[in-house]
């Protein structure tokens, strides 16, 4: 798959929802932010359906998401990409990483990882990653039912040194993560054979020529892993902007798990004004076209001054 031709600016952005259900108010915030950034830069805006986690995907959800985006005037500039069709590209990337020695098979269960972490005195915070201690790095050939992990090290010449990834977020500023001790060697392909998010997103961002990633702040913690994988594969690193999350009544990210309802789009401009307000924009009532034009103008003033 070749990179897409971008707009005049060379900017390529994307919105990449998982079809586990329809868009809700929180996901509209992320969609609008990515669309606005692309339009403000005079670039290309893509939609990618991240449907590799098939047990969680719901039938008809992808079509409904695309319909909801269209109702809000958010139309992609190229055909929608479905990750479920991208298995050969992910396998090729994985084969290269295995051949180069960057990836290895892991037979550890979650329980075994937790016990190893506990034995090392590592405490896992709520919602945090299970820190992988490198148990299977030298275990040899993969057996059926093994996961495949990427080594979290600065280089294969220095496999025991900590991997410190530094990056700049356009809203959060300078960021840093010790991937080795905060995450460990991370999964590229799950033990059940499904592709992991980290591998799929890096392969597809590169294939689609994505230059800017605008998404929710809950995904900021994934960025150092993706940058490491980009660097190992010799790929360019996009610019990142992680926008504030819309929270539920329990203080957690708004989601179906904590009662998020599907977007009510009988009045799309009202939904857009609410999403824009969460992004710090103040839009006056208008028709859909003028509402989006106001939002683009304010986004330019806020993020491109």
Helices and strands as residue ranges (DSSP letters): E 12-15, H 25-40, E 44-49, G 54-56, H 61-71, E 81-82, G 83-85, H 87-100, E 103-106, H 110-119, E 147-150, G 156-158, E 164-169, E 173-178, H 179-182, E 186-189, H 197-207, E 212-216, G 217-222, H 223-233, E 239-243, G 256-258, H 268-278, H 288-303
